[in-house]
Amino acid sequence: MSHGNEPMTQPYVADRGCLADASDLIARFGADAGFEAAARADRSRDRGNLSHFCRWRQIERLIVLLSDQTARGTVH
């Protein structure tokens, strides 16, 4: 199901730690939190740590979702 031209996607959250890290970066870096998560993902990739690269990319996407003021899904 989509909303207008925008596809509905359900965010994947691996664990509570991802949400905690996303919230922490938002609190510490504000509007630049996504850039910080991306930088951490890049550092992990450069070190060959694919697991941490994927984790920080997921956190980057969570930051975008948490920062968005638009309601998603069904609102009761």
All heavy atoms as TSV, in Angstrom:
chain	resi	resn	atom	element	x	y	z
A	1	MET	N	N	0.843	-1.172	0.000
A	1	MET	CA	C	0.000	0.000	0.000
A	1	MET	C	C	0.887	1.233	0.000
A	1	MET	O	O	1.900	1.281	0.662
A	1	MET	CB	C	-0.881	-0.019	1.249
A	1	MET	CG	C	-1.779	1.150	1.344
A	1	MET	SD	S	-2.846	0.936	2.786
A	1	MET	CE	C	-3.931	2.253	2.507
A	2	SER	N	N	0.503	2.244	-0.731
A	2	SER	CA	C	1.306	3.460	-0.768
A	2	SER	C	C	0.463	4.662	-0.385
A	2	SER	O	O	-0.760	4.626	-0.409
A	2	SER	CB	C	1.906	3.660	-2.158
A	2	SER	OG	O	0.882	3.886	-3.093
A	3	HIS	N	N	1.135	5.713	-0.003
A	3	HIS	CA	C	0.503	6.967	0.384
A	3	HIS	C	C	0.889	7.982	-0.673
A	3	HIS	O	O	2.019	8.463	-0.693
A	3	HIS	CB	C	1.005	7.390	1.765
A	3	HIS	CG	C	0.365	8.628	2.286
A	3	HIS	ND1	N	-0.937	8.665	2.674
A	3	HIS	CD2	C	0.861	9.877	2.464
A	3	HIS	CE1	C	-1.217	9.891	3.085
A	3	HIS	NE2	N	-0.139	10.642	2.959
A	4	GLY	N	N	-0.046	8.290	-1.593
A	4	GLY	CA	C	0.300	9.175	-2.697
A	4	GLY	C	C	1.311	8.500	-3.598
A	4	GLY	O	O	1.140	7.355	-3.976
A	5	ASN	N	N	2.379	9.192	-3.920
A	5	ASN	CA	C	3.453	8.617	-4.728
A	5	ASN	C	C	4.549	8.012	-3.875
A	5	ASN	O	O	5.551	7.544	-4.386
A	5	ASN	CB	C	4.051	9.700	-5.633
A	5	ASN	CG	C	3.084	10.130	-6.696
A	5	ASN	OD1	O	2.227	9.351	-7.112
A	5	ASN	ND2	N	3.195	11.366	-7.133
A	6	GLU	N	N	4.361	8.042	-2.594
A	6	GLU	CA	C	5.381	7.591	-1.657
A	6	GLU	C	C	5.091	6.159	-1.211
A	6	GLU	O	O	4.029	5.866	-0.684
A	6	GLU	CB	C	5.354	8.525	-0.444
A	6	GLU	CG	C	6.374	8.256	0.582
A	6	GLU	CD	C	6.255	9.255	1.726
A	6	GLU	OE1	O	5.925	10.422	1.478
A	6	GLU	OE2	O	6.472	8.831	2.859
A	7	PRO	N	N	6.033	5.214	-1.412
A	7	PRO	CA	C	5.784	3.841	-0.974
A	7	PRO	C	C	5.811	3.742	0.550
A	7	PRO	O	O	6.591	4.431	1.204
A	7	PRO	CB	C	6.933	3.051	-1.596
A	7	PRO	CG	C	8.022	4.051	-1.793
A	7	PRO	CD	C	7.335	5.375	-2.034
A	8	MET	N	N	4.943	2.925	1.091
A	8	MET	CA	C	4.947	2.686	2.536
A	8	MET	C	C	6.009	1.638	2.835
A	8	MET	O	O	6.022	0.577	2.235
A	8	MET	CB	C	3.592	2.158	3.003
A	8	MET	CG	C	2.524	3.207	3.058
A	8	MET	SD	S	2.840	4.401	4.351
A	8	MET	CE	C	2.281	3.486	5.755
A	9	THR	N	N	6.899	1.954	3.717
A	9	THR	CA	C	7.926	1.009	4.120
A	9	THR	C	C	7.925	0.903	5.627
A	9	THR	O	O	7.723	1.889	6.328
A	9	THR	CB	C	9.323	1.451	3.632
A	9	THR	OG1	O	9.608	2.738	4.169
A	9	THR	CG2	C	9.382	1.510	2.119
A	10	GLN	N	N	8.135	-0.284	6.099
A	10	GLN	CA	C	8.258	-0.517	7.525
A	10	GLN	C	C	9.745	-0.535	7.863
A	10	GLN	O	O	10.505	-1.270	7.247
A	10	GLN	CB	C	7.619	-1.857	7.910
A	10	GLN	CG	C	6.132	-1.899	7.694
A	10	GLN	CD	C	5.396	-0.909	8.566
A	10	GLN	OE1	O	5.792	-0.645	9.690
A	10	GLN	NE2	N	4.329	-0.352	8.046
A	11	PRO	N	N	10.161	0.279	8.802
A	11	PRO	CA	C	11.589	0.291	9.142
A	11	PRO	C	C	11.998	-1.013	9.807
A	11	PRO	O	O	11.226	-1.613	10.560
A	11	PRO	CB	C	11.708	1.458	10.122
A	11	PRO	CG	C	10.349	1.599	10.704
A	11	PRO	CD	C	9.382	1.188	9.619
A	12	TYR	N	N	13.196	-1.455	9.505
A	12	TYR	CA	C	13.763	-2.632	10.160
A	12	TYR	C	C	14.623	-2.136	11.309
A	12	TYR	O	O	15.482	-1.269	11.130
A	12	TYR	CB	C	14.616	-3.443	9.189
A	12	TYR	CG	C	15.372	-4.543	9.877
A	12	TYR	CD1	C	14.719	-5.699	10.279
A	12	TYR	CD2	C	16.714	-4.413	10.163
A	12	TYR	CE1	C	15.398	-6.707	10.938
A	12	TYR	CE2	C	17.404	-5.407	10.817
A	12	TYR	CZ	C	16.739	-6.558	11.197
A	12	TYR	OH	O	17.411	-7.547	11.857
A	13	VAL	N	N	14.366	-2.672	12.482
A	13	VAL	CA	C	15.155	-2.322	13.658
A	13	VAL	C	C	15.740	-3.623	14.201
A	13	VAL	O	O	15.002	-4.490	14.665
A	13	VAL	CB	C	14.298	-1.618	14.735
A	13	VAL	CG1	C	15.142	-1.269	15.945
A	13	VAL	CG2	C	13.633	-0.381	14.146
A	14	ALA	N	N	17.049	-3.752	14.109
A	14	ALA	CA	C	17.715	-4.991	14.515
A	14	ALA	C	C	17.590	-5.239	16.014
A	14	ALA	O	O	17.382	-6.371	16.448
A	14	ALA	CB	C	19.178	-4.955	14.106
A	15	ASP	N	N	17.709	-4.177	16.801
A	15	ASP	CA	C	17.636	-4.315	18.254
A	15	ASP	C	C	17.453	-2.940	18.883
A	15	ASP	O	O	17.515	-1.918	18.204
A	15	ASP	CB	C	18.887	-5.006	18.807
A	15	ASP	CG	C	20.183	-4.308	18.406
A	15	ASP	OD1	O	20.254	-3.056	18.507
A	15	ASP	OD2	O	21.121	-4.983	17.980
A	16	ARG	N	N	17.217	-2.928	20.180
A	16	ARG	CA	C	17.021	-1.655	20.890
A	16	ARG	C	C	18.251	-0.768	20.834
A	16	ARG	O	O	18.157	0.449	20.914
A	16	ARG	CB	C	16.654	-1.927	22.348
A	16	ARG	CG	C	15.264	-2.486	22.520
A	16	ARG	CD	C	14.972	-2.633	23.974
A	16	ARG	NE	N	14.779	-1.299	24.531
A	16	ARG	CZ	C	13.922	-1.013	25.472
A	16	ARG	NH1	N	13.164	-1.960	25.970
A	16	ARG	NH2	N	13.806	0.199	25.921
A	17	GLY	N	N	19.404	-1.382	20.707
A	17	GLY	CA	C	20.643	-0.627	20.650
A	17	GLY	C	C	20.686	0.311	19.455
A	17	GLY	O	O	21.226	1.419	19.546
A	18	CYS	N	N	20.125	-0.121	18.329
A	18	CYS	CA	C	20.081	0.743	17.140
A	18	CYS	C	C	19.255	1.990	17.422
A	18	CYS	O	O	19.651	3.102	17.064
A	18	CYS	CB	C	19.481	-0.006	15.951
A	18	CYS	SG	S	20.563	-1.237	15.226
A	19	LEU	N	N	18.106	1.817	18.061
A	19	LEU	CA	C	17.272	2.970	18.411
A	19	LEU	C	C	17.974	3.862	19.428
A	19	LEU	O	O	17.924	5.086	19.326
A	19	LEU	CB	C	15.927	2.520	18.962
A	19	LEU	CG	C	14.944	1.997	17.923
A	19	LEU	CD1	C	13.735	1.354	18.599
A	19	LEU	CD2	C	14.496	3.106	17.002
A	20	ALA	N	N	18.647	3.259	20.390
A	20	ALA	CA	C	19.373	4.041	21.393
A	20	ALA	C	C	20.499	4.833	20.742
A	20	ALA	O	O	20.693	6.017	21.046
A	20	ALA	CB	C	19.923	3.117	22.480
A	21	ASP	N	N	21.234	4.191	19.819
A	21	ASP	CA	C	22.327	4.897	19.136
A	21	ASP	C	C	21.789	6.022	18.266
A	21	ASP	O	O	22.367	7.113	18.232
A	21	ASP	CB	C	23.144	3.923	18.283
A	21	ASP	CG	C	24.024	3.011	19.120
A	21	ASP	OD1	O	24.298	3.343	20.289
A	21	ASP	OD2	O	24.439	1.956	18.598
A	22	ALA	N	N	20.681	5.777	17.562
A	22	ALA	CA	C	20.079	6.826	16.733
A	22	ALA	C	C	19.634	8.001	17.602
A	22	ALA	O	O	19.909	9.160	17.275
A	22	ALA	CB	C	18.893	6.264	15.943
A	23	SER	N	N	18.971	7.716	18.709
A	23	SER	CA	C	18.518	8.774	19.617
A	23	SER	C	C	19.691	9.540	20.208
A	23	SER	O	O	19.645	10.769	20.336
A	23	SER	CB	C	17.663	8.182	20.734
A	23	SER	OG	O	16.491	7.613	20.209
A	24	ASP	N	N	20.756	8.826	20.552
A	24	ASP	CA	C	21.947	9.468	21.106
A	24	ASP	C	C	22.581	10.417	20.088
A	24	ASP	O	O	22.951	11.546	20.429
A	24	ASP	CB	C	22.957	8.412	21.548
A	24	ASP	CG	C	24.227	9.035	22.102
A	24	ASP	OD1	O	24.133	9.796	23.089
A	24	ASP	OD2	O	25.311	8.781	21.532
A	25	LEU	N	N	22.698	9.960	18.838
A	25	LEU	CA	C	23.295	10.819	17.815
A	25	LEU	C	C	22.432	12.047	17.563
A	25	LEU	O	O	22.957	13.149	17.371
A	25	LEU	CB	C	23.516	10.047	16.515
A	25	LEU	CG	C	24.619	8.993	16.532
A	25	LEU	CD1	C	24.750	8.346	15.161
A	25	LEU	CD2	C	25.946	9.571	16.967
A	26	ILE	N	N	21.105	11.881	17.570
A	26	ILE	CA	C	20.214	13.032	17.397
A	26	ILE	C	C	20.416	14.022	18.537
A	26	ILE	O	O	20.494	15.235	18.317
A	26	ILE	CB	C	18.746	12.578	17.305
A	26	ILE	CG1	C	18.514	11.819	15.985
A	26	ILE	CG2	C	17.794	13.771	17.406
A	26	ILE	CD1	C	17.176	11.104	15.906
A	27	ALA	N	N	20.522	13.521	19.762
A	27	ALA	CA	C	20.710	14.399	20.923
A	27	ALA	C	C	22.057	15.119	20.857
A	27	ALA	O	O	22.156	16.297	21.211
A	27	ALA	CB	C	20.606	13.592	22.216
A	28	ARG	N	N	23.089	14.428	20.406
A	28	ARG	CA	C	24.435	15.002	20.390
A	28	ARG	C	C	24.727	15.869	19.174
A	28	ARG	O	O	25.442	16.868	19.281
A	28	ARG	CB	C	25.475	13.887	20.480
A	28	ARG	CG	C	25.457	13.198	21.840
A	28	ARG	CD	C	26.380	12.007	21.911
A	28	ARG	NE	N	27.733	12.364	21.528
A	28	ARG	CZ	C	28.625	11.472	21.083
A	28	ARG	NH1	N	28.305	10.217	20.946
A	28	ARG	NH2	N	29.833	11.859	20.766
A	29	PHE	N	N	24.185	15.483	18.007
A	29	PHE	CA	C	24.559	16.149	16.760
A	29	PHE	C	C	23.411	16.892	16.091
A	29	PHE	O	O	23.620	17.562	15.079
A	29	PHE	CB	C	25.156	15.133	15.773
A	29	PHE	CG	C	26.445	14.541	16.241
A	29	PHE	CD1	C	26.472	13.324	16.911
A	29	PHE	CD2	C	27.646	15.198	16.038
A	29	PHE	CE1	C	27.658	12.771	17.351
A	29	PHE	CE2	C	28.844	14.657	16.475
A	29	PHE	CZ	C	28.849	13.437	17.139
A	30	GLY	N	N	22.204	16.771	16.630
A	30	GLY	CA	C	21.057	17.479	16.071
A	30	GLY	C	C	20.838	17.145	14.603
A	30	GLY	O	O	20.821	15.977	14.219
A	31	ALA	N	N	20.707	18.182	13.788
A	31	ALA	CA	C	20.430	18.007	12.360
A	31	ALA	C	C	21.568	17.292	11.629
A	31	ALA	O	O	21.362	16.771	10.534
A	31	ALA	CB	C	20.172	19.366	11.713
A	32	ASP	N	N	22.748	17.231	12.216
A	32	ASP	CA	C	23.891	16.563	11.595
A	32	ASP	C	C	24.033	15.099	12.024
A	32	ASP	O	O	25.021	14.443	11.673
A	32	ASP	CB	C	25.181	17.307	11.916
A	32	ASP	CG	C	25.248	18.664	11.236
A	32	ASP	OD1	O	24.652	18.812	10.141
A	32	ASP	OD2	O	25.885	19.573	11.793
A	33	ALA	N	N	23.062	14.578	12.749
A	33	ALA	CA	C	23.152	13.201	13.251
A	33	ALA	C	C	23.280	12.183	12.128
A	33	ALA	O	O	24.056	11.230	12.230
A	33	ALA	CB	C	21.933	12.876	14.122
A	34	GLY	N	N	22.530	12.370	11.058
A	34	GLY	CA	C	22.619	11.443	9.929
A	34	GLY	C	C	23.995	11.448	9.287
A	34	GLY	O	O	24.517	10.400	8.890
A	35	PHE	N	N	24.611	12.636	9.206
A	35	PHE	CA	C	25.965	12.735	8.659
A	35	PHE	C	C	26.966	11.998	9.547
A	35	PHE	O	O	27.896	11.361	9.060
A	35	PHE	CB	C	26.387	14.191	8.504
A	35	PHE	CG	C	25.584	14.938	7.490
A	35	PHE	CD1	C	24.813	16.026	7.876
A	35	PHE	CD2	C	25.573	14.567	6.155
A	35	PHE	CE1	C	24.065	16.731	6.945
A	35	PHE	CE2	C	24.831	15.259	5.220
A	35	PHE	CZ	C	24.068	16.345	5.612
A	36	GLU	N	N	26.771	12.092	10.858
A	36	GLU	CA	C	27.666	11.389	11.790
A	36	GLU	C	C	27.520	9.877	11.637
A	36	GLU	O	O	28.520	9.150	11.621
A	36	GLU	CB	C	27.377	11.818	13.226
A	36	GLU	CG	C	28.226	11.113	14.266
A	36	GLU	CD	C	29.732	11.364	14.130
A	36	GLU	OE1	O	30.134	12.397	13.558
A	36	GLU	OE2	O	30.504	10.509	14.605
A	37	ALA	N	N	26.290	9.402	11.530
A	37	ALA	CA	C	26.074	7.968	11.340
A	37	ALA	C	C	26.697	7.504	10.020
A	37	ALA	O	O	27.323	6.434	9.960
A	37	ALA	CB	C	24.584	7.644	11.364
A	38	ALA	N	N	26.554	8.300	8.971
A	38	ALA	CA	C	27.145	7.957	7.671
A	38	ALA	C	C	28.668	7.917	7.770
A	38	ALA	O	O	29.311	7.029	7.189
A	38	ALA	CB	C	26.703	8.954	6.609
A	39	ALA	N	N	29.253	8.863	8.493
A	39	ALA	CA	C	30.708	8.894	8.665
A	39	ALA	C	C	31.184	7.647	9.420
A	39	ALA	O	O	32.209	7.051	9.064
A	39	ALA	CB	C	31.133	10.156	9.409
A	40	ARG	N	N	30.419	7.234	10.420
A	40	ARG	CA	C	30.782	6.025	11.170
A	40	ARG	C	C	30.661	4.790	10.289
A	40	ARG	O	O	31.481	3.863	10.377
A	40	ARG	CB	C	29.916	5.896	12.422
A	40	ARG	CG	C	30.228	6.983	13.434
A	40	ARG	CD	C	29.354	6.890	14.660
A	40	ARG	NE	N	29.589	8.032	15.529
A	40	ARG	CZ	C	29.366	8.026	16.836
A	40	ARG	NH1	N	28.883	6.951	17.433
A	40	ARG	NH2	N	29.611	9.110	17.556
A	41	ALA	N	N	29.643	4.767	9.438
A	41	ALA	CA	C	29.489	3.655	8.493
A	41	ALA	C	C	30.687	3.611	7.544
A	41	ALA	O	O	31.247	2.531	7.291
A	41	ALA	CB	C	28.180	3.794	7.717
A	42	ASP	N	N	31.079	4.767	7.035
A	42	ASP	CA	C	32.223	4.835	6.116
A	42	ASP	C	C	33.503	4.356	6.783
A	42	ASP	O	O	34.287	3.611	6.184
A	42	ASP	CB	C	32.413	6.256	5.586
A	42	ASP	CG	C	31.332	6.670	4.605
A	42	ASP	OD1	O	30.582	5.796	4.106
A	42	ASP	OD2	O	31.217	7.894	4.351
A	43	ARG	N	N	33.733	4.769	8.037
A	43	ARG	CA	C	34.932	4.321	8.758
A	43	ARG	C	C	34.919	2.813	8.945
A	43	ARG	O	O	35.950	2.152	8.788
A	43	ARG	CB	C	35.051	5.025	10.106
A	43	ARG	CG	C	35.554	6.451	10.002
A	43	ARG	CD	C	35.968	7.022	11.345
A	43	ARG	NE	N	34.898	7.088	12.321
A	43	ARG	CZ	C	34.051	8.103	12.453
A	43	ARG	NH1	N	34.148	9.155	11.660
A	43	ARG	NH2	N	33.126	8.078	13.382
A	44	SER	N	N	33.743	2.270	9.277
A	44	SER	CA	C	33.643	0.816	9.460
A	44	SER	C	C	33.922	0.091	8.147
A	44	SER	O	O	34.641	-0.916	8.129
A	44	SER	CB	C	32.251	0.447	9.972
A	44	SER	OG	O	32.039	0.972	11.258
A	45	ARG	N	N	33.377	0.595	7.043
A	45	ARG	CA	C	33.617	-0.008	5.729
A	45	ARG	C	C	35.102	0.050	5.387
A	45	ARG	O	O	35.679	-0.937	4.928
A	45	ARG	CB	C	32.813	0.716	4.663
A	45	ARG	CG	C	32.973	0.100	3.264
A	45	ARG	CD	C	32.481	0.998	2.172
A	45	ARG	NE	N	33.223	2.265	2.241
A	45	ARG	CZ	C	32.700	3.456	2.034
A	45	ARG	NH1	N	31.425	3.582	1.726
A	45	ARG	NH2	N	33.435	4.545	2.126
A	46	ASP	N	N	35.722	1.200	5.636
A	46	ASP	CA	C	37.146	1.359	5.325
A	46	ASP	C	C	38.012	0.405	6.128
A	46	ASP	O	O	39.094	0.008	5.678
A	46	ASP	CB	C	37.591	2.797	5.570
A	46	ASP	CG	C	36.964	3.786	4.588
A	46	ASP	OD1	O	36.398	3.338	3.550
A	46	ASP	OD2	O	37.007	5.006	4.871
A	47	ARG	N	N	37.551	0.032	7.311
A	47	ARG	CA	C	38.285	-0.920	8.159
A	47	ARG	C	C	37.932	-2.362	7.831
A	47	ARG	O	O	38.470	-3.288	8.442
A	47	ARG	CB	C	37.972	-0.653	9.629
A	47	ARG	CG	C	38.513	0.659	10.118
A	47	ARG	CD	C	38.135	0.901	11.556
A	47	ARG	NE	N	38.630	2.191	11.990
A	47	ARG	CZ	C	38.041	2.948	12.894
A	47	ARG	NH1	N	36.923	2.544	13.479
A	47	ARG	NH2	N	38.552	4.100	13.224
A	48	GLY	N	N	36.991	-2.548	6.896
A	48	GLY	CA	C	36.603	-3.903	6.503
A	48	GLY	C	C	35.595	-4.543	7.440
A	48	GLY	O	O	35.380	-5.753	7.384
A	49	ASN	N	N	34.953	-3.753	8.282
A	49	ASN	CA	C	33.984	-4.292	9.231
A	49	ASN	C	C	32.580	-4.143	8.641
A	49	ASN	O	O	31.891	-3.148	8.865
A	49	ASN	CB	C	34.102	-3.565	10.572
A	49	ASN	CG	C	33.304	-4.248	11.652
A	49	ASN	OD1	O	32.284	-4.875	11.375
A	49	ASN	ND2	N	33.765	-4.128	12.891
A	50	LEU	N	N	32.166	-5.134	7.878
A	50	LEU	CA	C	30.884	-5.091	7.189
A	50	LEU	C	C	29.707	-5.058	8.160
A	50	LEU	O	O	28.719	-4.365	7.931
A	50	LEU	CB	C	30.749	-6.289	6.246
A	50	LEU	CG	C	29.475	-6.354	5.417
A	50	LEU	CD1	C	29.337	-5.122	4.537
A	50	LEU	CD2	C	29.448	-7.620	4.593
A	51	SER	N	N	29.822	-5.759	9.257
A	51	SER	CA	C	28.743	-5.791	10.251
A	51	SER	C	C	28.473	-4.395	10.815
A	51	SER	O	O	27.326	-3.946	10.879
A	51	SER	CB	C	29.092	-6.760	11.371
A	51	SER	OG	O	28.092	-6.753	12.364
A	52	HIS	N	N	29.526	-3.701	11.216
A	52	HIS	CA	C	29.357	-2.353	11.764
A	52	HIS	C	C	28.947	-1.368	10.677
A	52	HIS	O	O	28.182	-0.431	10.944
A	52	HIS	CB	C	30.633	-1.880	12.449
A	52	HIS	CG	C	30.797	-2.474	13.814
A	52	HIS	ND1	N	31.789	-2.089	14.669
A	52	HIS	CD2	C	30.081	-3.422	14.468
A	52	HIS	CE1	C	31.689	-2.777	15.792
A	52	HIS	NE2	N	30.669	-3.599	15.687
A	53	PHE	N	N	29.433	-1.567	9.445
A	53	PHE	CA	C	29.010	-0.725	8.331
A	53	PHE	C	C	27.497	-0.809	8.174
A	53	PHE	O	O	26.808	0.215	8.113
A	53	PHE	CB	C	29.707	-1.157	7.035
A	53	PHE	CG	C	29.108	-0.526	5.808
A	53	PHE	CD1	C	29.365	0.800	5.492
A	53	PHE	CD2	C	28.283	-1.263	4.970
A	53	PHE	CE1	C	28.804	1.386	4.355
A	53	PHE	CE2	C	27.721	-0.689	3.835
A	53	PHE	CZ	C	27.988	0.635	3.528
A	54	CYS	N	N	26.970	-2.037	8.125
A	54	CYS	CA	C	25.518	-2.224	7.960
A	54	CYS	C	C	24.744	-1.639	9.144
A	54	CYS	O	O	23.685	-1.032	8.960
A	54	CYS	CB	C	25.190	-3.703	7.786
A	54	CYS	SG	S	25.799	-4.396	6.241
A	55	ARG	N	N	25.255	-1.809	10.336
A	55	ARG	CA	C	24.597	-1.276	11.528
A	55	ARG	C	C	24.493	0.253	11.468
A	55	ARG	O	O	23.430	0.815	11.704
A	55	ARG	CB	C	25.342	-1.707	12.785
A	55	ARG	CG	C	24.739	-1.184	14.068
A	55	ARG	CD	C	25.518	-1.683	15.279
A	55	ARG	NE	N	24.988	-1.132	16.493
A	55	ARG	CZ	C	23.913	-1.571	17.136
A	55	ARG	NH1	N	23.247	-2.599	16.660
A	55	ARG	NH2	N	23.497	-1.000	18.244
A	56	TRP	N	N	25.588	0.921	11.146
A	56	TRP	CA	C	25.564	2.384	11.103
A	56	TRP	C	C	24.722	2.908	9.955
A	56	TRP	O	O	24.089	3.954	10.066
A	56	TRP	CB	C	26.981	2.965	11.074
A	56	TRP	CG	C	27.625	2.859	12.418
A	56	TRP	CD1	C	28.681	2.076	12.767
A	56	TRP	CD2	C	27.209	3.524	13.613
A	56	TRP	NE1	N	28.941	2.221	14.108
A	56	TRP	CE2	C	28.056	3.108	14.652
A	56	TRP	CE3	C	26.194	4.427	13.910
A	56	TRP	CZ2	C	27.932	3.566	15.959
A	56	TRP	CZ3	C	26.063	4.890	15.217
A	56	TRP	CH2	C	26.928	4.461	16.219
A	57	ARG	N	N	24.665	2.186	8.845
A	57	ARG	CA	C	23.772	2.584	7.754
A	57	ARG	C	C	22.308	2.472	8.204
A	57	ARG	O	O	21.491	3.322	7.887
A	57	ARG	CB	C	24.006	1.724	6.507
A	57	ARG	CG	C	25.303	2.003	5.799
A	57	ARG	CD	C	25.267	3.340	5.144
A	57	ARG	NE	N	24.077	3.387	4.304
A	57	ARG	CZ	C	23.850	4.229	3.334
A	57	ARG	NH1	N	24.732	5.132	3.062
A	57	ARG	NH2	N	22.755	4.192	2.624
A	58	GLN	N	N	21.990	1.401	8.944
A	58	GLN	CA	C	20.645	1.243	9.478
A	58	GLN	C	C	20.323	2.375	10.447
A	58	GLN	O	O	19.224	2.930	10.427
A	58	GLN	CB	C	20.485	-0.113	10.168
A	58	GLN	CG	C	19.119	-0.328	10.780
A	58	GLN	CD	C	18.008	-0.253	9.754
A	58	GLN	OE1	O	18.114	-0.814	8.686
A	58	GLN	NE2	N	16.940	0.454	10.069
A	59	ILE	N	N	21.248	2.722	11.285
A	59	ILE	CA	C	21.057	3.821	12.230
A	59	ILE	C	C	20.855	5.132	11.474
A	59	ILE	O	O	19.997	5.942	11.858
A	59	ILE	CB	C	22.234	3.889	13.227
A	59	ILE	CG1	C	22.184	2.660	14.155
A	59	ILE	CG2	C	22.210	5.190	14.020
A	59	ILE	CD1	C	23.423	2.438	14.984
A	60	GLU	N	N	21.586	5.311	10.395
A	60	GLU	CA	C	21.397	6.509	9.567
A	60	GLU	C	C	19.951	6.582	9.058
A	60	GLU	O	O	19.316	7.634	9.102
A	60	GLU	CB	C	22.379	6.480	8.400
A	60	GLU	CG	C	22.274	7.668	7.479
A	60	GLU	CD	C	23.198	7.568	6.282
A	60	GLU	OE1	O	23.922	6.556	6.134
A	60	GLU	OE2	O	23.187	8.510	5.476
A	61	ARG	N	N	19.420	5.458	8.580
A	61	ARG	CA	C	18.029	5.434	8.098
A	61	ARG	C	C	17.039	5.665	9.234
A	61	ARG	O	O	16.022	6.348	9.065
A	61	ARG	CB	C	17.751	4.113	7.384
A	61	ARG	CG	C	18.451	4.012	6.028
A	61	ARG	CD	C	18.035	2.778	5.263
A	61	ARG	NE	N	18.560	1.555	5.827
A	61	ARG	CZ	C	19.758	1.045	5.550
A	61	ARG	NH1	N	20.574	1.657	4.711
A	61	ARG	NH2	N	20.144	-0.079	6.104
A	62	LEU	N	N	17.324	5.121	10.409
A	62	LEU	CA	C	16.448	5.347	11.563
A	62	LEU	C	C	16.427	6.820	11.955
A	62	LEU	O	O	15.372	7.352	12.322
A	62	LEU	CB	C	16.901	4.507	12.762
A	62	LEU	CG	C	16.544	3.031	12.712
A	62	LEU	CD1	C	17.224	2.294	13.861
A	62	LEU	CD2	C	15.039	2.850	12.777
A	63	ILE	N	N	17.557	7.482	11.870
A	63	ILE	CA	C	17.618	8.906	12.191
A	63	ILE	C	C	16.701	9.688	11.260
A	63	ILE	O	O	15.964	10.573	11.707
A	63	ILE	CB	C	19.076	9.417	12.127
A	63	ILE	CG1	C	19.872	8.855	13.301
A	63	ILE	CG2	C	19.131	10.940	12.101
A	63	ILE	CD1	C	21.370	9.055	13.193
A	64	VAL	N	N	16.723	9.352	9.989
A	64	VAL	CA	C	15.840	10.024	9.032
A	64	VAL	C	C	14.384	9.795	9.427
A	64	VAL	O	O	13.582	10.735	9.468
A	64	VAL	CB	C	16.106	9.529	7.591
A	64	VAL	CG1	C	15.052	10.046	6.631
A	64	VAL	CG2	C	17.499	9.949	7.135
A	65	LEU	N	N	14.029	8.561	9.753
A	65	LEU	CA	C	12.651	8.256	10.147
A	65	LEU	C	C	12.257	8.954	11.446
A	65	LEU	O	O	11.158	9.489	11.567
A	65	LEU	CB	C	12.448	6.750	10.286
A	65	LEU	CG	C	12.420	5.971	8.978
A	65	LEU	CD1	C	12.444	4.479	9.253
A	65	LEU	CD2	C	11.198	6.343	8.162
A	66	LEU	N	N	13.148	8.945	12.424
A	66	LEU	CA	C	12.839	9.562	13.713
A	66	LEU	C	C	12.749	11.086	13.604
A	66	LEU	O	O	12.031	11.723	14.379
A	66	LEU	CB	C	13.899	9.191	14.755
A	66	LEU	CG	C	13.906	7.729	15.188
A	66	LEU	CD1	C	15.120	7.443	16.071
A	66	LEU	CD2	C	12.627	7.370	15.919
A	67	SER	N	N	13.457	11.655	12.655
A	67	SER	CA	C	13.460	13.105	12.486
A	67	SER	C	C	12.300	13.605	11.649
A	67	SER	O	O	11.996	14.795	11.645
A	67	SER	CB	C	14.777	13.545	11.834
A	67	SER	OG	O	15.862	13.176	12.648
A	68	ASP	N	N	11.645	12.699	10.933
A	68	ASP	CA	C	10.534	13.073	10.047
A	68	ASP	C	C	9.278	13.330	10.876
A	68	ASP	O	O	8.903	12.526	11.710
A	68	ASP	CB	C	10.277	11.951	9.044
A	68	ASP	CG	C	9.264	12.313	7.978
A	68	ASP	OD1	O	8.816	13.467	7.920
A	68	ASP	OD2	O	8.928	11.412	7.194
A	69	GLN	N	N	8.646	14.458	10.642
A	69	GLN	CA	C	7.446	14.828	11.384
A	69	GLN	C	C	6.170	14.285	10.746
A	69	GLN	O	O	5.086	14.444	11.305
A	69	GLN	CB	C	7.361	16.357	11.490
A	69	GLN	CG	C	8.510	16.983	12.241
A	69	GLN	CD	C	8.608	16.482	13.673
A	69	GLN	OE1	O	7.618	16.433	14.378
A	69	GLN	NE2	N	9.801	16.096	14.098
A	70	THR	N	N	6.280	13.635	9.583
A	70	THR	CA	C	5.122	13.108	8.885
A	70	THR	C	C	4.668	11.803	9.531
A	70	THR	O	O	5.469	10.927	9.816
A	70	THR	CB	C	5.484	12.824	7.401
A	70	THR	OG1	O	6.004	14.011	6.826
A	70	THR	CG2	C	4.278	12.358	6.625
A	71	ALA	N	N	3.369	11.681	9.739
A	71	ALA	CA	C	2.817	10.435	10.284
A	71	ALA	C	C	2.906	9.347	9.234
A	71	ALA	O	O	2.635	9.572	8.056
A	71	ALA	CB	C	1.364	10.643	10.689
A	72	ARG	N	N	3.288	8.159	9.628
A	72	ARG	CA	C	3.409	7.014	8.725
A	72	ARG	C	C	2.414	5.949	9.157
A	72	ARG	O	O	2.156	5.768	10.332
A	72	ARG	CB	C	4.810	6.423	8.792
A	72	ARG	CG	C	5.908	7.396	8.475
A	72	ARG	CD	C	6.138	7.448	7.003
A	72	ARG	NE	N	7.212	8.408	6.741
A	72	ARG	CZ	C	7.253	9.152	5.693
A	72	ARG	NH1	N	6.309	9.080	4.785
A	72	ARG	NH2	N	8.237	9.978	5.500
A	73	GLY	N	N	1.877	5.239	8.190
A	73	GLY	CA	C	0.965	4.157	8.493
A	73	GLY	C	C	-0.386	4.663	8.950
A	73	GLY	O	O	-0.774	5.800	8.692
A	74	THR	N	N	-1.105	3.819	9.657
A	74	THR	CA	C	-2.440	4.159	10.146
A	74	THR	C	C	-2.337	4.976	11.419
A	74	THR	O	O	-1.615	4.623	12.332
A	74	THR	CB	C	-3.246	2.877	10.434
A	74	THR	OG1	O	-3.261	2.082	9.233
A	74	THR	CG2	C	-4.656	3.196	10.846
A	75	VAL	N	N	-3.079	6.077	11.462
A	75	VAL	CA	C	-3.090	6.927	12.647
A	75	VAL	C	C	-4.459	6.787	13.286
A	75	VAL	O	O	-5.484	6.993	12.650
A	75	VAL	CB	C	-2.824	8.410	12.275
A	75	VAL	CG1	C	-2.886	9.289	13.511
A	75	VAL	CG2	C	-1.495	8.540	11.568
A	76	HIS	N	N	-4.484	6.394	14.555
A	76	HIS	CA	C	-5.754	6.200	15.279
A	76	HIS	C	C	-6.010	7.358	16.200
A	76	HIS	O	O	-5.199	7.898	16.797
A	76	HIS	CB	C	-5.726	4.916	16.100
A	76	HIS	CG	C	-5.580	3.693	15.262
A	76	HIS	ND1	N	-6.640	3.055	14.715
A	76	HIS	CD2	C	-4.499	3.022	14.838
A	76	HIS	CE1	C	-6.235	2.019	14.023
A	76	HIS	NE2	N	-4.914	1.983	14.084
